[in-house]
Amino acid sequence: MNYKSFREIAIISMLIVSCDNFIIERSASDYFPMEEGNWWFYSNDDLYDPKSINITVEPVDTILERECFPFNVSGEFRFYSKDVEGIKEYIKITENYGGNELTILQGFITRLELPLVSGNRFTDSLTDSLDFYGRWIKVRYVIYGFVSDYYEDRIYGGVYKVIINKRQTIAVEDSVILKEEYLEEHYAPGIGMIEFRNAQGIFRIKDFHLE
């Protein structure tokens, strides 16, 4: 191989790597903006049972030696961080046994795998166990994600629809407690989540502010 051929291959390789990195960083910053002071306001447009949800990004925090941002969701705090794989969410599961509040699982789990690609499926899980005076408590938390669609919104441009299933299992001796949650979320570039569906219904963005 001559010098010219080697140089061309090296340049192409650098462009491919740079392009991949750019896609990852663009998806992370454009579709899930994380900066103190950002906020989004949503409502369900139900005339008979109106509901609204406000999400505000609070000052950066550190959990388990990992930098993350608290998202204040109408008074309920959720913690997110970002890395090259995507958006991670902090999960902490506690149970009360004999008057004691026990932490039986905590850690960060993949909330969104980036870059967002239509048709992509991703899964992540956390497992742990605790010996409570000879009584084993076992817990497993799983997120199943699916980027089900990409479409053009007349206001917000290219939008990704993501379906997320959360499953939490707590096993104590012969009993199993199962909790499941189904979510649909729509993400637009430069804004973040513009619409979502949860157990309370469908919520659409009405106003937002990004720093």
C-alpha positions, 0 to 999 in steps of 0.5 A, spaced: 500 500 500 502 506 497 502 513 502 497 516 498 492 510 499 494 509 506 492 517 507 486 516 503 483 510 508 486 514 514 482 520 512 475 516 510 476 512 517 477 519 521 471 522 517 466 516 519 468 516 526 467 523 527 460 523 523 458 517 528 460 521 534 457 527 531 450 523 531 451 521 538 452 528 541 447 531 536 442 526 538 443 527 546 443 535 546 438 536 541 433 531 543 434 531 550 436 538 552 439 537 559 441 544 562 439 548 569 433 552 567 430 549 562 423 547 563 417 545 559 409 545 560 404 540 558 397 539 558 392 534 556 386 538 553 381 535 557 375 539 558 372 535 563 378 533 567 384 538 565 391 536 567 397 539 567 405 537 568 411 542 568 418 539 568 424 544 570 431 542 570 434 543 577 442 545 578 446 539 577 447 534 582 452 528 584 449 521 585 453 514 586 459 519 584 455 520 577 454 527 575 446 528 573 441 533 573 434 533 577 428 534 573 422 536 577 416 533 574 410 537 578 414 536 584 416 529 583 424 529 582 427 524 577 435 524 575 438 523 569 445 523 566 448 523 559 454 519 556 456 516 549 450 510 550 444 515 551 440 518 557 441 514 564 435 515 569 437 514 576 433 508 580 432 507 587 427 502 590 425 502 597 421 497 601 418 498 609 420 492 613 418 491 620 418 499 620 425 499 617 426 503 610 430 499 606 434 500 600 434 494 596 436 497 589 439 503 586 443 505 580 443 508 573 439 505 567 439 506 560 432 511 559 434 512 551 439 509 547 442 514 542 442 516 537 435 515 536 434 511 530 427 508 527 426 501 528 431 501 534 430 496 540 434 497 547 433 494 553 437 495 560 436 492 567 438 493 574 438 487 579 440 486 587 438 482 593 438 484 600 438 479 606 433 482 611 434 477 618 435 471 613 429 473 609 431 474 602 428 480 598 430 480 591 429 485 586 429 486 578 428 493 574 427 492 567 426 498 561 424 495 554 425 501 549 423 501 542 423 507 537 417 505 533 416 511 528 419 517 525 415 523 522 415 530 520 411 534 525 408 541 521 411 545 527 417 541 530 420 538 524 423 531 525 420 527 531 421 520 534 416 516 537 419 512 543 415 506 546 418 505 553 415 499 558 418 499 565 417 492 569 419 492 576 419 485 580 420 484 588 420 477 590 420 475 597 420 468 599 414 465 595 411 472 593 412 476 587 410 483 587 410 486 579 409 493 577 409 495 570 408 502 566 407 503 559 409 510 556 409 513 549 414 519 548 415 524 542 422 527 541 423 533 537 430 536 535 432 542 539 426 542 544 426 535 547 419 531 549 413 535 545 408 529 547 407 523 551 402 518 553 402 515 560 396 512 565 393 519 566 392 520 558 396 524 553 399 530 554 402 535 549 407 541 550 404 548 550 410 552 552 417 551 553 424 555 555 431 552 553 437 556 556 
